[in-house]
Amino acid sequence: MRLNDWQLAFERYLLGDDASADAALGASLIGGPSLDVATGLAIYHNAYRARLQEALRSDFPTVWSWLGDDEFDALTAAYLRECPSSHYSLRWLGAGFEAFVLRHLVPEQSAPLAELICLEWAFTLAFDALPGEPLTLVAMASLAAEAWPTLRLELVPSVQWLDGRFNSLAMWRAVKAEAEFPDSLELEQPQVCLVWRAGLVCHYRSLEPAEAQALSCMVRAGWSFAELCAELAATLKEGAPLQAVSWLKQWVSDGLVCQRHTS
């Protein structure tokens, strides 16, 4: 058996469900005095799958806590059969987990579970993202007065914007705090949660609807600071500039935004 054929055969064996190797692969190996070929291959086969599932438990501890050992193992085994590891790093193993759950389960089950997966994966994405150049309060203080009206913002690369319909964040907090795990509930009002990295630490924060709308308009619709103030003035009886400045200071203090330079 040529090396390339042997490697492909071994890969098929590892990715398959059957721990029994075919005759050709078994015949290409030599057992030891205390471990025959079939037993050694079976141990390797099971250990490989177990290591992948261990990595998924590490990436999705809240999902694991919610489902329990048996359901989590069954779900991740089905995921690995459909989406086998294709990257040299286990870092990307869970990249398709959310989409798989949406395909694999009925909507009543998949919607809250997929949202929780999305939340946990957001911390992985935020941690590995490029740092960007967050705007600082010092830089804000040095802005010329004429630059404020045209100031435009964008999110730094690590920011993950999550639109939540369920109490996923409460579940995640319960696992982190080792507190009683809550039941899954649909929220009365959708909730925006941001996940980002500052330095080497990931942070998260929920946004009230008005703040979420303001930030979305600035970073997605491209509003200038003057446009934000004008829109707030049309909806608030008073204090529009103060509210705009308060939000802007919070975004800058959190390290969420950088200045958008237009040509």
C-alpha positions as CSV (number, residue, x, y, z in Angstrom):
1,M,0.0,0.0,0.0
2,R,1.4,3.4,-1.0
3,L,1.9,6.0,1.7
4,N,-0.8,8.3,0.3
5,D,-3.3,5.4,0.0
6,W,-2.4,4.4,3.6
7,Q,-3.0,7.9,4.9
8,L,-6.3,8.2,3.1
9,A,-7.4,4.8,4.5
10,F,-6.4,5.8,8.0
11,E,-8.3,9.1,7.7
12,R,-11.4,7.3,6.5
13,Y,-11.1,4.9,9.5
14,L,-10.7,7.7,12.0
15,L,-13.6,9.7,10.6
16,G,-15.9,6.7,10.3
17,D,-18.3,5.4,13.0
18,D,-17.0,1.9,13.0
19,A,-14.1,1.2,15.3
20,S,-13.2,-1.9,13.4
21,A,-10.6,-1.3,10.7
22,D,-10.8,-2.9,7.3
23,A,-8.5,-5.8,6.5
24,A,-6.1,-3.9,4.3
25,L,-5.4,-1.2,6.9
26,G,-5.1,-3.8,9.7
27,A,-2.7,-5.8,7.7
28,S,-0.4,-2.8,7.2
29,L,0.3,-2.5,10.9
30,I,2.1,-4.6,13.4
31,G,0.8,-5.2,16.9
32,G,2.9,-5.5,20.1
33,P,3.2,-8.2,22.7
34,S,0.5,-6.7,24.9
35,L,-1.7,-4.9,22.4
36,D,-2.9,-6.3,19.1
37,V,-3.6,-4.2,16.0
38,A,-7.4,-4.3,16.2
39,T,-7.4,-3.2,19.9
40,G,-4.8,-0.5,19.3
41,L,-6.7,1.0,16.4
42,A,-10.0,0.9,18.3
43,I,-8.4,2.8,21.2
44,Y,-7.0,5.4,18.8
45,H,-10.4,5.7,17.0
46,N,-12.3,6.3,20.2
47,A,-9.6,8.6,21.6
48,Y,-9.7,10.8,18.5
49,R,-13.5,11.3,18.7
50,A,-13.3,11.9,22.4
51,R,-10.6,14.6,22.0
52,L,-12.7,16.4,19.4
53,Q,-15.7,16.3,21.7
54,E,-13.6,17.5,24.6
55,A,-12.6,20.5,22.5
56,L,-16.3,21.3,21.8
57,R,-17.1,21.0,25.5
58,S,-14.4,23.5,26.2
59,D,-15.7,25.9,23.5
60,F,-19.4,25.5,24.5
61,P,-19.5,24.9,28.3
62,T,-23.0,26.5,28.6
63,V,-24.5,24.3,25.9
64,W,-22.9,21.3,27.6
65,S,-24.4,22.3,30.9
66,W,-27.8,22.7,29.4
67,L,-27.9,19.5,27.4
68,G,-26.0,17.2,29.8
69,D,-23.4,14.7,29.0
70,D,-25.5,12.2,26.9
71,E,-27.4,14.7,24.8
72,F,-24.3,16.8,24.2
73,D,-22.2,13.8,23.2
74,A,-25.0,12.6,20.8
75,L,-25.4,16.1,19.2
76,T,-21.6,16.7,18.8
77,A,-21.1,13.1,17.4
78,A,-23.7,13.9,14.8
79,Y,-22.0,17.3,14.1
80,L,-18.6,15.6,13.7
81,R,-20.0,13.1,11.3
82,E,-21.5,15.8,9.1
83,C,-18.8,18.4,9.6
84,P,-15.5,16.5,10.3
85,S,-12.5,18.5,11.4
86,S,-10.8,20.0,8.4
87,H,-8.3,22.4,9.9
88,Y,-5.0,21.7,11.5
89,S,-6.1,23.7,14.6
90,L,-8.9,22.6,16.9
91,R,-9.6,26.4,17.2
92,W,-12.0,26.2,14.2
93,L,-13.7,22.9,15.1
94,G,-16.9,24.6,16.3
95,A,-17.2,27.1,13.5
96,G,-20.1,25.3,11.9
97,F,-21.9,24.1,15.1
98,E,-24.6,26.8,15.1
99,A,-25.5,26.2,11.4
100,F,-25.5,22.5,12.0
101,V,-28.0,22.8,14.9
102,L,-30.3,25.0,12.8
103,R,-30.3,22.2,10.2
104,H,-30.4,19.3,12.5
105,L,-33.1,20.2,15.0
106,V,-36.7,21.5,14.6
107,P,-37.0,25.3,15.0
108,E,-38.5,25.1,18.5
109,Q,-35.4,23.3,19.7
110,S,-32.8,24.8,17.4
111,A,-33.5,28.6,17.9
112,P,-32.6,28.9,21.6
113,L,-29.8,26.4,21.3
114,A,-28.2,28.0,18.2
115,E,-28.4,31.4,19.9
116,L,-26.5,30.1,22.9
117,I,-23.9,28.5,20.6
118,C,-23.6,31.9,18.8
119,L,-23.0,33.6,22.1
120,E,-20.3,31.2,23.3
121,W,-18.6,31.2,19.9
122,A,-18.5,35.0,19.9
123,F,-16.1,34.9,22.8
124,T,-13.7,32.7,20.8
125,L,-14.0,35.0,17.8
126,A,-13.4,38.1,19.9
127,F,-10.4,36.7,21.6
128,D,-8.7,35.8,18.3
129,A,-9.6,38.9,16.4
130,L,-7.1,41.6,15.4
131,P,-6.8,44.4,18.0
132,G,-7.5,47.3,15.7
133,E,-6.9,50.9,16.9
134,P,-9.6,51.8,19.5
135,L,-10.4,55.4,19.9
136,T,-9.3,56.7,23.3
137,L,-10.6,59.4,25.6
138,V,-7.2,61.2,25.2
139,A,-7.7,61.2,21.4
140,M,-11.3,62.5,21.8
141,A,-10.1,65.3,23.9
142,S,-7.6,66.4,21.3
143,L,-10.3,66.5,18.5
144,A,-10.7,70.0,17.0
145,A,-14.1,71.5,17.5
146,E,-14.8,71.5,13.8
147,A,-14.1,67.8,13.6
148,W,-16.9,66.7,16.0
149,P,-19.9,67.2,13.6
150,T,-18.3,65.0,10.9
151,L,-17.0,62.3,13.3
152,R,-17.8,58.8,12.2
153,L,-17.2,55.5,13.9
154,E,-16.8,51.9,13.2
155,L,-16.5,48.9,15.5
156,V,-13.0,47.5,16.3
157,P,-12.4,44.0,14.7
158,S,-13.0,42.0,17.9
159,V,-16.6,43.3,18.5
160,Q,-19.3,40.6,18.0
161,W,-22.8,42.0,17.8
162,L,-25.5,39.6,19.0
163,D,-29.2,40.1,18.6
164,G,-30.8,37.9,21.3
165,R,-34.3,36.6,21.6
166,F,-33.7,34.2,24.5
167,N,-32.1,34.4,27.9
168,S,-28.8,33.0,26.6
169,L,-26.8,35.6,28.5
170,A,-28.4,34.6,31.8
171,M,-27.6,30.9,31.1
172,W,-23.9,31.8,30.3
173,R,-23.6,33.9,33.5
174,A,-25.0,31.0,35.6
175,V,-22.4,28.6,34.3
176,K,-19.6,31.2,34.9
177,A,-20.8,31.9,38.4
178,E,-21.5,28.2,39.1
179,A,-25.1,29.2,40.0
180,E,-28.4,27.4,39.5
181,F,-28.9,26.9,35.8
182,P,-32.1,28.8,34.5
183,D,-34.7,27.4,32.2
184,S,-34.6,28.6,28.6
185,L,-37.0,31.5,28.1
186,E,-37.9,33.8,25.3
187,L,-37.4,37.5,26.2
188,E,-40.2,39.9,26.2
189,Q,-38.0,42.3,24.2
190,P,-35.0,41.3,22.0
191,Q,-31.7,42.2,23.6
192,V,-28.5,43.3,21.9
193,C,-25.3,42.0,23.5
194,L,-21.8,43.0,22.5
195,V,-18.7,40.8,23.1
196,W,-15.2,42.2,22.5
197,R,-11.6,42.0,23.6
198,A,-9.7,44.7,25.4
199,G,-6.0,43.7,25.8
200,L,-6.1,39.9,26.6
201,V,-9.5,39.9,28.3
202,C,-12.9,39.4,26.7
203,H,-15.8,41.6,27.9
204,Y,-19.5,41.7,27.2
205,R,-22.3,44.2,27.8
206,S,-26.0,44.4,27.0
207,L,-27.3,47.5,25.4
208,E,-30.6,49.2,26.0
209,P,-32.7,49.5,22.8
210,A,-32.1,53.2,22.4
211,E,-28.3,52.9,22.8
212,A,-28.2,49.9,20.5
213,Q,-30.1,51.8,17.8
214,A,-27.8,54.8,18.1
215,L,-24.6,52.6,17.9
216,S,-26.0,50.7,15.0
217,C,-26.8,53.8,13.0
218,M,-23.3,55.1,13.5
219,V,-21.3,52.0,12.7
220,R,-23.7,50.3,10.2
221,A,-25.6,53.2,8.6
222,G,-22.5,55.5,8.7
223,W,-24.1,58.4,10.6
224,S,-21.9,61.2,11.7
225,F,-22.0,62.5,15.2
226,A,-24.0,65.5,14.0
227,E,-26.6,63.2,12.5
228,L,-26.9,61.3,15.7
229,C,-27.4,64.5,17.7
230,A,-30.0,65.6,15.2
231,E,-31.9,62.4,15.4
232,L,-31.9,62.4,19.2
233,A,-33.1,66.0,19.2
234,A,-36.1,64.9,17.2
235,T,-37.0,62.1,19.6
236,L,-36.0,63.6,23.0
237,K,-37.5,66.6,24.5
238,E,-34.2,67.8,25.9
239,G,-30.7,66.6,26.6
240,A,-30.0,65.2,23.1
241,P,-26.3,66.4,22.9
242,L,-25.6,65.2,26.5
243,Q,-27.1,61.8,25.7
244,A,-25.1,61.5,22.5
245,V,-21.9,62.5,24.3
246,S,-22.6,60.1,27.2
247,W,-23.0,57.1,24.8
248,L,-19.9,58.1,22.8
249,K,-17.8,58.3,26.0
250,Q,-19.1,54.9,27.1
251,W,-18.2,53.3,23.7
252,V,-14.8,54.8,23.7
253,S,-14.1,53.9,27.4
254,D,-15.1,50.3,26.6
255,G,-12.8,50.2,23.6
256,L,-15.6,49.3,21.2
257,V,-15.0,51.9,18.4
258,C,-12.4,53.4,16.2
259,Q,-12.6,56.5,14.0
260,R,-13.8,55.9,10.5
261,H,-11.8,57.9,8.0
262,T,-13.5,58.6,4.7
263,S,-11.7,59.5,1.5
